[in-house]
């Protein structure tokens, strides 16, 4: 079993495994086609998990692997609202 602090690797597009990248909130919003505030709501509902950095109070991001999993599952609209949020 892997410890949370161990480096996680993913395989992107069939290439060599590379370290799981941390993505900023604005980039996650762009990838999901949502506003940054919606990303905050996904965190508060437990759909996404924020990654914080040691000794940094405000620095946080999201694991690219988690975002890719969310996109693959089609759950980027967890409210069940058929009308997607307008940008």
Secondary structure, DSSP 8 states (H G I E B T S, - for coil): ---TTS--EE--TTS--EE--EE-HHHHHHHHTS-HHHHHHHHHTTSS--EE-TT-SS-EEEEHHHHHHHHHHT-S-TT--SS----
